[in-house]
Amino acid sequence: WSVAKGHDSYCPLSTPFLLPEGGSWRELRMWLDVNGTRRQECSCAEMIHGVEELVRFCSSVMTLEPGDVLLTGTPAGVGRLRPGDVVTAGVEGHVQMVVAVVAEE
């Protein structure tokens, strides 16, 4: 998945946020719309591997630094994007971002 999300402009990231005291990553719900149509939606509780397990594994094979981002997979609904599309994505109750798709020059 590193190659799939590693190209320039392929993986815009939102503003970081902290969970409230006592909050759990398992309660996070993520969603993604393309041109106003919901394409992806999931709960982090559905993740196959937990955050602690992912960090433990990745840090056993590479050095992790503060601010590093671990990209794992994606829920159903992946599809082609075209110039002119508008992608809106968010983590319910925490952050939302809008990205316009443009053609490479």
DRENTINU-92223 format. One record per residue (C-alpha): x, y, z; residue in one letter. Coordinates in steps of 0.5 Angstrom, whole numbers, plus 500, padded with zeros to 3 digits. Layout:
XYZA
...
***
This chain:
500500500W
506505501S
506505493V
499506492A
499512497K
506515496G
506519490H
506526490D
498529491S
496522492Y
494522500C
492529502P
492529510L
487533514S
489537520T
492532526P
487532532F
487529539L
482524542L
479527548P
481524555E
478517555G
477517548G
478511544S
480510537W
475504536R
470510536E
472514530L
468514524R
471516517M
467517511W
469520504L
464523499D
466524491V
461530488N
457529494G
456522494T
458517499R
463512497R
466510503Q
464510510E
467505516C
468505523S
475504526C
472498530A
472494524E
480495523M
483488522I
489490526H
489495532G
493501532V
497498538E
499492534E
500496527L
505501531V
508495534R
509491528F
512497524C
517500529S
520493529S
522494522V
523501521M
524507526T
518511527L
519518529E
514523532P
509526526G
510519522D
503517519V
502509518L
497508512L
494501512T
488500508G
481503505T
474501506P
470498500A
468504495G
475505492V
474508485G
477512479R
477520480L
477525475R
479532474P
473536476G
471531482D
471534489V
473529494V
470531501T
473526507A
472527515G
473523521V
466524524E
466530530G
473531529H
475534522V
473535515Q
477537509M
475538501V
480537496V
479539488A
482534483V
486537478V
489534472A
497534472E
500539467E
***
